[in-house]
Amino acid sequence: MIQQKSFITFLLLSIITCGIYSFYYIYRMTRDINQMAGDDGYYTDPTVAVLLSIVTCGFYTWYWLYQQGNRMKRLADCNNVPCDENGTAYLLWAIIGSLLCGIGTLIAHFLMIRNFNNLADAYNSHFHM
């Protein structure tokens, strides 16, 4: 069963831990998206995603948002799950938002979590009745 994510939890724990929680968030999101997507040919190793985010001082996180966002959009389209945004939307919010004191980055994560939760609901109801 895929656990729902909370934007408020992400925001508060990221602030309290000075950003360290965001690495755990990337790990969990990547792992859960891999599980929901199954063998879609776009597997991402969660540990590598976290390490690359650290080594690149967060720049890989932008690519991760783009990559996982497109992956979630494909998964949503295949399963008739509502998902209005794709990776490009998340990436644009993150890049433009970094110029606005990080507000856009938070919007990107909010949208990603919202779409993730829609997919998780569909996955849980379909595979774990």
N, C-alpha and C positions, 0 to 999 in steps of 0.2 A: 504494500500500500504506500502510495506516494503522499507525503505529508504536505499540507498547505503551507505556504510561506506568508509571512506578515511583513508589510513594508514598515510598519511602526517598529517592529522588533529589529528589522535590519537597520533602520535609521538610529534607534537608540543604542543598540549594541555597537554599532560602528563608531558612534560618538564616544561612548564610555570606554571602549578599548582602543581609541585613537586609530581606528581603521583596521585593526587586526581581524576583527570579526568579518570584514568584507572578504578576506581570503577564505575563511570557513564557508561563507555564503557562496563564493564561486565554486568551491569544491562540491558542496551539497547540490547546488543547482545543476552543475555539470553531470554529476552522478545520476541525479534523478531524471534529467533530460535524456541521458544515455539509456536509462531503463525504459522510459516511455517510448522512445524512438525505436528501440530494438536494433535490428541490423539494417539501418538505413544507409550505411556506407559513409556516415559522417561522425564516427565515434571520436570523442575527445577524451583524453586521459585527464581525470580531475586533478591529479597530483602535478602533472606537467602544466596544466592551466594555472595553478596557483604559483608554481615556481617561476613560470614565465612572467606572470604578473608582478612578482617581486623583483626579478632580475631586470625587467624593463621599466621599473618605477611606475607601473600602472598603465603604460601604453598598450601592453598586450590586452588589458581589460577592455579597451575600446574594440579591438579585434574580436575578443571573446563575445562582447555584446552583439556585434554584427553577426558573427558566425552562429551563435546559439539562437539569436533572434530569427534568422532565416530558417534555421532548423525547426524551431517551434512553429513558425508560419507554415512550413511545408507539412508538418505533422498535423497542425490544426486543419488545414485545407483538406487533407486526406481523410480526416475523421469528422468533418462537418462541425468543428468546434469554433466558436467565435474568437477571432484574433485579428484585430484591425491593423496592428503594426508588424513590421518585419525588421530585419537587422539594420537596414538603412535608417529607419526612423530612430532606433535606439542609438546608433552611431552619431547621427546628426544632433540629437539631444545632448549626448555626452560631449561632443566637440564644441558645439555652440554654448552649451551650458557651462563648460569650463571657463568661458569668458565672462560668465554671469555669476561668479562666486560659487560655482558648483551646483546651482539650482537645476540646470538642465540635466546634469548627471543624475540627480535624485529623481527627476521626472522619468528618465530612461529606465531606472531601476524600478520605479513604481509601475510603469507600463509593463515591464518584463514580468514582474511578480504577478500582476493582474492576469496576464495571458497565461503564465505558468499555472496559476491556480485553476483557470478554466480547463486547461489540458489535464491537470491532475484530477479534477472532478470527473472528467470523461474517462480517463484511464482507470480510476478506482471503481467507477460504476460498471465499466465494461469487464474488467478482469477480476474484480473482487466483489462479486455480488453476495 
